[in-house]
Amino acid sequence: MSLGSVLLFLVIACVVSPSHADMFVLSTIFEEDDANCSTWYEKDYEGVQDACQSLGDPSQYGVSTDTGKYYTKRTCTTTHFLQAWYDEPNCTTPLEDPPPQSRALACAPRGRGHAMYSCNEPYTAARWSVYTDTACQTKDNASLAQVVPVGFCRARRTGRWEFSSKGRNIVCGASGLVTTLWENSDCGGSSTVKNDTLITSDCNDNSYHGGHVKIESGCDVGAIDSTSSSSLRLPGVLIMLCCLLGPRNLQ
């Protein structure tokens, strides 16, 4: 292999880095009289797919379990979105109450409206929890274990969030997981950052989230800073070297 090929390989390897994505189930909600699902009024995520997620204290959902624990798992077929609830962390045997649910992916009634679902939607999953101690060593089992799709735009046709915003998303920024409210439902236009919701890689007491919180995975703040600098420096050096040596010397 020529020196030029080696340098080119190194440049590509430094610039391109693989990223892991989890699958999520997304939902689009329509009005009660919109049986054809033609005009949506809300777009949201149902949750992470094919994973057993802790929901916290079952009593806050009006449910009682033998273990005092409460979990859910979302799966999909080619035609339906399936969700069941459990009282153990492996999500092995579904509870009878509440019973497992099966919802058509295509337009179908849901509650007082209609809904459509989309499965296998890839997003980086940011995970975080509430802890009972100041060092974030002991999780608060009464709280929901959060799993959010980074960058997904939650949308409402009418402004129903703070500042009459129609869009809302969570992204991994330089300081941690940042929630932003948007003027438009496509998460465009003017925006307002909700600093009170910030979650970092450090353990911090956050009144908005009701306790001490920190990022578990999906947003490595330290890696963002180091990667952004190293990914620029090393390829730049290699490209400069290629230019200095010239095409003939790289053969």
N, C-alpha and C positions, 0 to 999 in steps of 0.2 A: 504494500500500500504506500502511495506517495505521501510526502509531507503535506502537500496540499489537501489530500483526502482526509488525513488525520485531523488537520486544523478545522476543516469544514465540519467534520463529525463532532468535534468538540464544541464548535459554535452552536450547532443545532441542539446538542445535548444540553447546553447551558440555557438556551432560550426556551426550549420546549420542555415542560415538566408535566408529568401525568397528574391528573386530579381525580379524586374519587367522588362519585356522586351517588346519593341514595335516591330511591324512587319514592315519589309522593303521589297521593290521590288528591286531585283538584276538583272543585265543584263550582258550578255556575247556577245561580238561582234566578227564577223567573216569577212573575206575578201569578196569582191564583187563576186568573182568567186567561193566561197565556199558555194554552194547551199545546201550542206548536213550538214553544220555547224560542220565540223570535226576538224578544227584547229583554236582555238580562238587566237585573238591578243589583246583583252582588256576585263577586268572584272571590273565592277564598280557597284555602287548602284544608282538606279534611284531616290530613296527618300523614306521617311517614308510613310507607307500605312495607309489608312482610317483616315487621319488627314488633316485638312485644314491648309496649310502652306503659310505664307506670302512670296511673291517673291520680295517685294519692289516696286520701281518706275516702272510702266509699260512701260514708254518711253524707258528704257534701253533695252527692248526686242522688240522695234518697235511696241508697242501696245498702244492704247488709250482706257481708260475706263471712264465711267460717273463719278465714284467716285474718280478717280485718284489713286485707290488701285488695287492691283493685287495679286491673290491667286491661288493656285492649290490644287487639291485633287487627290490622286491615289487610285484606288480600283482594285479588281481582281475578276474574275469569275474562274470557273474550267478550262477554256480554254484561257482566254484573260486577258491582263493587260490594264486597262482603266485609262485614265487621262483627266481631264477637268479643265478649268480655270474660275475664278470668279472675281467679283469686290467687294465682301463683305466677311467678316471674318467667316461666317458660311458655306460658300460654298454650297449655296442652289440652285441657278439657274445658270447653266453653261452659259458662254458667247458663242455667235455664232461665234465670231472672236477673237482669234483662235478657230476653232471648236474642240469639244471633239475628242479624239483619242482612237482607239481600236487596240491593237497589240496582235497577237497570241503569246501564251507562247512558242509554238513550233517554230522550225527554220523557219524564214520567212524574206523576204527582209526588210531592213531598210536603208533608204537613199542610200548611195553608197555601202552598204555592206549587211550583214545578221545579225540577232540577235535572241537570245533566252532569255526568261525572267523567273524569279523564284519569286513567291509570298510567303507571310507568313513566311519570314525568320526572326527569332527572334534575336534581338540585343538590348542591352541597348542603348537608344537614348540620346545622349548628345545635349543639346540645348544651344545656345548662340546667342547674338545679338550685333549689333553695336549701340552705344548710342551717343547722341549729347552733353552730358554734362559730366563733370569730376566725377560726383557721380554715373553715370549710373542709372539715374532715368527716363530719357526720351529716348525712342528708336528712332533710325533713321529709319523712315518709308520708306526711299528710299532704304534701304539695305535689302538684303535677310535675313530672319530669319533662321539661320542655325540649321539643325537637322541631326546629323551624327551618323551612327552605330558604337559604340565604339568597337574597335578591328577588324573591317572588313578590309581585305586586298585588297586594290585597286591594280590591276595588269595590266601590259603591257608586252607583250612578248619581245619587244625591249626596251632598256633603253631610255625613253623619258622624264624622270624627271631630276632634278638636279643630278649631279655626275653619270649620266647614270644609275640611279636606275630603277629597274623594279617593285618594290613593294612600297606601301605607306599605312600607317595606322595611326589612331589616337587612343590613349589609355588614360585612366584616371590614371595618375601617382601621386606621392606624392605632386607635385607642381601644378598640374592641367591637362588640356588637352594637351597632348604632341604628336606632329606629327613626325614620324620617316620614313626616306627613307631607303629602303632595296635593297641589291644587287640583290636578286632573286625575281621572281614573286610570290613566296609563302610567302613573307615577312620573308625570312631567309637569312643566310649569313651575311656579314658585314653590318653595319647600320650607319646612320648619323642622329642625332637628329636635327630637325629644331627649334632651340631655338627662332628664330624670330617669330614663329607662336604660341608660348605658350599662352594659355588662362587660367587664374586663377579664383578663387572665388572672388578676389578683382577687383575693377575697375581700369584698366590700359589702357593708351594710347598706341596703337599698330599700327605702320605705315604699317605693312604687311596687317592688316585687315582694315585699313583706318579709324581708330577712336578709341574711348574708347570701350573696350569690357570686358565682364565678363561672367562666367558660370551661366546659369539660372537653369539647372537641369541636372541630369545624371552623375555628377561627383562631389560629395560632398567631397572636399579635407579634411575638418576637420573630417568628419565621417570616412574617410579612415584611418587616423592616429589613432583616438580613437578606432575604431573597431578592427584594427589590433592588438592593444595592449591589449584591454580588452578581445578579443576572445582568446588570448593566456593565459592571466593571470588567468581568472576565471576557465576555464576547467582544467588548470594545478593544481590549488588549490584543485578542487573537486576530480581529479584523485588521487592526493597525499593523500587526506583524505580517499578515498576508500582503498588505499593500507595500510594506517596506521590502519584503523579499522579492516581490514581483512574480508574475505567473510563470516565468521560465524556471525560477529557482524552486518553485513548489511542485515541479513535475517529478 
